Amino acid sequence: FTTHTPVPAGHDAFPESMIRQYMGHYPDRLGITWEQFINLGKTNPNDPNEKFSMSFLACNLSQEVNGVSWLHGEVSKDILGGMWPGYFKDELHIGYVTNGVHFFTWCAANLQRLYAKYFPEGFSLPDYSIPAWQKVHEIPDSELWAERLVLKNKLIAHVKKRVSDPAHFRFDSPVQLIRIHESLKPDVLTIGFARRFATYKRAHLLFTNLDRLDAIVNNPERPVQFLFAGKAHPNDKPGQDLIKRIVEVAAMPRFAGKVIFLQNYDMELARRMVQGVDIWLNTPTRPLEASGTSGEKAVMNGTMHFSVLDGWWVEGYHEGGGWKLPMERTFEDQNFQNELDAELIYTTIENDIVPKYYNRSTDNVPHEWVEAIKVCLADIAPNFTTNRMLTDYQERFYGKLYERNTHMRADDFRMAREIAAWKRKVSNAWDKVRIVSAQRIDMGKEAILIGHSYNVEVVVDIDGLKADDIGVEMIMADQIDDGNNVKVVAKRELKLERQEGSLAFYRIASTPDTTGSFDIAIRVFPKNAKLPHRMDFALVKWA
Ligand SMILES: *Cc1c(COP(=O)(O)O)cnc(C)c1O
């Protein structure tokens, strides 16, 4: 199960009554009871008020779960973690594969030719030989810059044609149209922002302080222009209001021709924009951008990326090859955070981006800028292709799933039947499994010392189960002051020593090797080497 977004609207959940209306016949077909069926979509079994969540259902029916970037994997552990009570976030099986984009679809043809000339091995299939991309540094600045200008000129011509196209619904005034024609120029630093107008993407952030924006776009020597495009979901009124606000700002006399909103956003316009602007801007509310992909399209075209460190950019950002806003939130209050982020954007544009872009030598090539493009191409772009993504899926998930699937099915599903029978047996006995005692058996009153060995013994009443159906482990965590943020530092399994009737004795000689204050506890779990991971059968008892 690949979970795609932390935004709640992306995790559908329905009342039980609605599920009953449409899926009442499912349990019969599957040979299970209604309770078994409905509980597949809940974290609290049999809670009539909990909705049936499609994401919980998917987790329960999938061996592996992943987010679409490293950070999104972490955030998904928080969102889904409630499904496995008794386990900490650190321990969950949820992984990640960072999204990528298709090189041959999104990289401009002239750049593909240029790259092929200098490092043909760098983007040929079956892999893009990522290290070969370092040869981007061998391309003469003037040659790379010339190709970038080709793309920018194409975009500008397209925009001019588009805004004058009588077939398009008109909202730009005649004055705006004239201004757009006058001020859209290839030698003006151009910043693009285009995507779905979901509110978390904060398309309006740039308009937080209109006077500062005014000073930036109307700087007489070093002007800046902004191109916006995007659509909102038909039911997303707040998203549509963002577009309205952009159109309003674009119509203000001081921004006419400087802030341009392009309608009818689609893949074709997206392609031209990510290839043709100088900077691609992204301003999501952390940590809601699961991955984001338009910036990946931009960087493979040498379009510099400027974004909040969220989604793919946490992994992608490379000093000198793009710009970032910090990953950590400074304010709880979203309005304060927006204000801070907006100020950081203005300052970065003024102090860093604009000078880099406009510093020209006699050949009119911005060498510093082109150097940044090269860093972006060599150290960022090749890591975010669909090729790399598919390789990750293969190595982290599909490969092992294929193998396990083959074993499970062999011999008329023998392994599947064995595991199912074992799970049934353990489930039936689990309520009676009881931790009788857990103690350090040879510790006096003196302090615990590094390098000394201390025996811990746990006695479990395993009533009806076999001693090796049960695992006993000692968990050590940094001293816990926030139950939601437990950091497990060590986990060690105890060894079965002996059995007396239904009592099993487990032991470990524990030798502390770090100083500090830790919380330590004992946990009992069902143990079977055939399980892919603990979350597959997440019964657990804590002492
Ligand atoms: C790539 C793409 C997107 C996704 O952009 P994000 O950066 O993930 O917001 C949206 N729309 C179109 C048309 C695209 O091509």
The ligand as an SDF file (V2000), in Angstrom:
LIG
                    3D

 15 15  0  0  0  0  0  0  0  0999 V2000
    3.6750   17.5420  -12.1390 C   0  0  0  0  0  0  0  0  0  0  0  0
    2.3340   18.1200  -12.1640 C   0  0  0  0  0  0  0  0  0  0  0  0
    1.6470   18.3650  -10.9420 C   0  0  0  0  0  0  0  0  0  0  0  0
    2.2280   18.0470   -9.5900 C   0  0  0  0  0  0  0  0  0  0  0  0
    2.8890   19.1650   -9.0970 O   0  0  0  0  0  0  0  0  0  0  0  0
    3.2930   19.2860   -7.5520 P   0  0  0  0  0  0  0  0  0  0  0  0
    4.6480   19.8910   -7.5250 O   0  0  0  0  0  0  0  0  0  0  0  0
    3.3110   17.8880   -6.9920 O   0  0  0  0  0  0  0  0  0  0  0  0
    2.2890   20.1460   -6.9050 O   0  0  0  0  0  0  0  0  0  0  0  0
    0.3870   18.9200  -10.9990 C   0  0  0  0  0  0  0  0  0  0  0  0
   -0.1910   19.2090  -12.1820 N   0  0  0  0  0  0  0  0  0  0  0  0
    0.4270   18.9930  -13.3710 C   0  0  0  0  0  0  0  0  0  0  0  0
   -0.2680   19.3350  -14.6530 C   0  0  0  0  0  0  0  0  0  0  0  0
    1.7040   18.4410  -13.4060 C   0  0  0  0  0  0  0  0  0  0  0  0
    2.3170   18.2060  -14.5680 O   0  0  0  0  0  0  0  0  0  0  0  0
  1  2  1  0
  2  3  1  0
  2 14  2  0
  3  4  1  0
  3 10  2  0
  4  5  1  0
  5  6  1  0
  6  7  2  0
  6  8  1  0
  6  9  1  0
 10 11  1  0
 11 12  2  0
 12 13  1  0
 12 14  1  0
 14 15  1  0
M  END
$$$$
